[in-house]
Amino acid sequence: MSTALLTITDYITDARTLLQDTIAPYRYDDGSLVIAMNVALLEGRRLRPDLFVFSRFAKGGVPSFQANDGTLLDIEEPFRLAFLHGLCAHALERDQEDIQDERSATFMKIFTNMLIGTIGVAAAAAQGG
């Protein structure tokens, strides 16, 4: 079993890299990234409820976090990267810069595609589909 992206702290640390927010003071504080992960988990539950049925901790519900405190986040390995992108999408969506809207949409497409296994129209056209 991989140890990559096991805790809420792992997700937030890696999200800071994708968000280009690695130098303190951070643009996105820990609290806002925790909220973004909670929202991504709710969206993941909507798209793929099967991922939460056998959760050891949430017992079929959606896990929720209060702080960046190293708590284990029980997500199957193949879907961890999707939730990282979902976290970034929601963090960027809450940002007030107009330029972030396109980045947020891109992260959200990646999140959705990784969870439900679809590709966008442009990618399908590029692949001859």
Phi, psi and omega per residue, in radians:
M1 nan 2.372 -3.141
S2 -1.283 2.579 3.072
T3 -1.766 0.108 3.112
A4 -1.320 2.374 3.098
L5 0.951 1.002 3.115
L6 -1.679 -0.498 -3.045
T7 -2.143 2.875 3.075
I8 -1.033 -0.598 3.109
T9 -1.140 -0.703 3.092
D10 -1.040 -0.777 3.140
Y11 -1.112 -0.786 -3.106
I12 -1.155 -0.714 3.118
T13 -1.076 -0.813 -3.134
D14 -1.222 -0.624 3.100
A15 -1.072 -0.667 3.120
R16 -1.013 -0.639 3.098
T17 -1.162 -0.836 -3.138
L18 -1.133 -0.551 3.138
L19 -1.486 -0.012 -3.094
Q20 0.967 0.860 -3.060
D21 -2.332 1.017 -3.027
T22 -1.795 -0.052 -3.096
I23 -1.969 2.190 3.100
A24 -1.281 2.550 -0.009
P25 -1.266 2.426 -3.055
Y26 -1.350 2.548 3.036
R27 -1.203 -0.708 3.138
Y28 -1.883 1.944 -3.134
D29 -1.294 2.881 -3.097
D30 -0.975 -0.744 -3.106
G31 -1.044 -0.735 -3.131
S32 -1.224 -0.562 3.099
L33 -1.294 -0.573 3.054
V34 -1.132 -0.776 3.096
I35 -1.071 -0.754 3.125
A36 -1.045 -0.675 3.100
M37 -1.186 -0.716 3.099
N38 -1.039 -0.730 3.123
V39 -1.181 -0.723 3.102
A40 -1.069 -0.687 3.103
L41 -1.125 -0.705 3.094
L42 -1.117 -0.726 3.107
E43 -1.166 -0.684 3.076
G44 -1.072 -0.677 3.101
R45 -1.119 -0.645 3.114
R46 -1.169 -0.745 -3.092
L47 -1.364 -0.669 -3.050
R48 -2.411 1.273 -3.122
P49 -1.041 -0.447 3.139
D50 -1.068 -0.439 -3.128
L51 -1.224 -0.263 -3.051
F52 -1.941 -0.063 -3.070
V53 -1.099 -0.791 -3.044
F54 -1.839 0.437 3.117
S55 -1.111 2.237 -3.129
R56 -1.150 -0.491 -3.010
F57 -1.806 -0.695 -3.084
A58 -1.528 -0.213 3.099
K59 0.887 0.900 3.105
G60 1.573 -0.225 3.101
G61 -1.638 -2.924 3.138
V62 -1.826 2.185 3.100
P63 -1.122 2.648 3.134
S64 -2.407 2.538 -3.074
F65 -2.155 2.585 -3.134
Q66 -1.858 -0.424 -3.047
A67 -2.704 2.862 3.043
N68 -1.466 1.374 -2.956
D69 -2.124 0.254 3.098
G70 1.413 0.190 3.127
T71 -1.127 2.424 3.125
L72 -1.093 2.376 3.063
L73 -2.005 1.883 -3.004
D74 -1.477 1.539 3.095
I75 -2.175 2.376 3.106
E76 -1.022 2.469 -3.066
E77 -0.871 -0.794 -3.079
P78 -1.126 -0.248 -3.059
F79 -1.939 0.009 -3.112
R80 -1.101 -0.760 -3.137
L81 -1.118 -0.613 3.084
A82 -1.039 -0.801 -3.116
F83 -1.200 -0.518 3.024
L84 -1.084 -0.783 3.109
H85 -1.160 -0.623 3.079
G86 -1.116 -0.726 3.067
L87 -0.996 -0.845 -3.129
C88 -1.096 -0.725 -3.140
A89 -1.024 -0.806 -3.098
H90 -1.256 -0.593 3.079
A91 -1.122 -0.783 -3.139
L92 -1.206 -0.603 3.139
E93 -1.096 -0.577 -3.140
R94 -1.394 -0.249 -3.126
D95 -1.217 2.649 -3.067
Q96 -1.734 0.104 3.097
E97 -1.489 2.295 -3.119
D98 -1.065 -0.597 -3.110
I99 -1.112 -0.442 -3.083
Q100 -1.280 -0.355 -3.112
D101 -1.047 -0.754 3.141
E102 -1.178 -0.719 3.102
R103 -1.123 -0.722 3.113
S104 -1.048 -0.795 3.135
A105 -1.086 -0.665 3.117
T106 -1.142 -0.814 3.103
F107 -1.087 -0.664 -3.135
M108 -1.176 -0.669 3.091
K109 -1.105 -0.735 3.115
I110 -1.089 -0.806 3.112
F111 -0.965 -0.921 -3.105
T112 -1.109 -0.803 -3.131
N113 -1.070 -0.693 -3.133
M114 -1.211 -0.549 -3.126
L115 -1.405 -0.707 -3.051
I116 -1.895 -0.038 2.998
G117 1.314 0.586 3.089
T118 -1.976 2.848 3.038
I119 -2.135 2.700 -3.122
G120 -1.211 2.868 -3.129
V121 -1.030 -0.777 -3.132
A122 -1.089 -0.717 3.136
A123 -1.176 -0.663 3.124
A124 -1.139 -0.722 3.123
A125 -1.123 -0.687 -3.137
A126 -1.162 -0.497 3.137
Q127 -1.593 0.047 3.132
G128 1.435 0.331 -3.085
G129 -1.729 nan nan
